[in-house]
Amino acid sequence: MMRVWQDGRIDVPEEAHVSIADRGLLLGDGLFETMAVHNARVFDLEAHLERLASGLGVLDFVQAVDLSKLRYAIARYIAAEEASSAVLRVTVTRGAGPRGLAPPETPRPTIFMTLSPMPAVRKTPLSLHIATVTRRNEHSALSRIKALPYLDNLLALAEARGQGADDALMLNTHGTIACASVANVFLIREGRLETPPVSDGALPGTMRALVLSLAQQAGLAAVENSLHVKDLAGADEVILTNSISRVLEVRNCNGTPLPRRAGAAVERLRELIASRFDAG
């Protein structure tokens, strides 16, 4: 396993420790970003840092994290580990604090990073299961940031895997589609590339933003609108996106086969994304 970076030090995992009083550990008081390292550089780094800053603003300790120093630390860590292709996770907590919910007046954030091998490219379409154990709360500010508590997603994925599916389709409190457990959801339908708006509980994913910006080059009109489960059967294609897997096709949902009639458009999106990765 590669070494880890914690608060300015690079060390073996066994030597990295978090305080028993750390609010990230005790209360989930923090954020994370998962990024793709390609050709020894983080792809779309500024988009990830922008989302991290937005989340820190929501949690009200953005002033305690120097993003310029973090940007430099990321580059130094990747270089030190000679990571050409990897998955980088950056975790930021508010740090240690007194017992109770009230945050410390002057937070001292804990920041750590890990590098993991980039998973192999999946070549077969996914199966989805509609989660019933939980719903995505689109009214919560946490639905729009990468907050540490990911138990809703964990429960949804566990349910899906228990039903023999690859991933969970998560609905919001109104019953419309929000996202998958770790991905945004898109439909291709009648020349449109449709995805739920952030107001429906969709995380503002960095790959989601990129795919929307590339839609026109793939011959599609980008549209953000509410999606219902019944819309899946009427789509030409259903895809999932995130910063690591990029674009994944979906073959069925709750055991019902889904149409796959827009393969050329999906392949064009993949090509456009790959060219962006290679361009740095």
Sequence and secondary structure as in RCSB ss.txt:
>XXXX:A:sequence
MMRVWQDGRIDVPEEAHVSIADRGLLLGDGLFETMAVHNARVFDLEAHLERLASGLGVLDFVQAVDLSKLRYAIA
RYIAAEEASSAVLRVTVTRGAGPRGLAPPETPRPTIFMTLSPMPAVRKTPLSLHIATVTRRNEHSALSRIKALPY
LDNLLALAEARGQGADDALMLNTHGTIACASVANVFLIREGRLETPPVSDGALPGTMRALVLSLAQQAGLAAVEN
SLHVKDLAGADEVILTNSISRVLEVRNCNGTPLPRRAGAAVERLRELIASRFDAG
>XXXX:A:secstr
   EEETTEEE GGG    TTBHHHHH  EEEEEEEEETTEETTHHHHHHHHHHHHHHHT GGG  HHHHHHHHH
HHHHHTT SEEEEEEEEE  B  SSSS  SS   EEEEEEEE      S EEEEE  S  B TTSGGGGTTBS  
HHHHHHHHHHHHTT SEEEEEBTTSSEEEESSSEEEEEETTEEEE  GGGT    HHHHHHHHHTGGGT EEEE 
   HHHHHT SEEEEEETTTEEEEEEEETTEE     HHHHHHHHHHHHHHHHH 
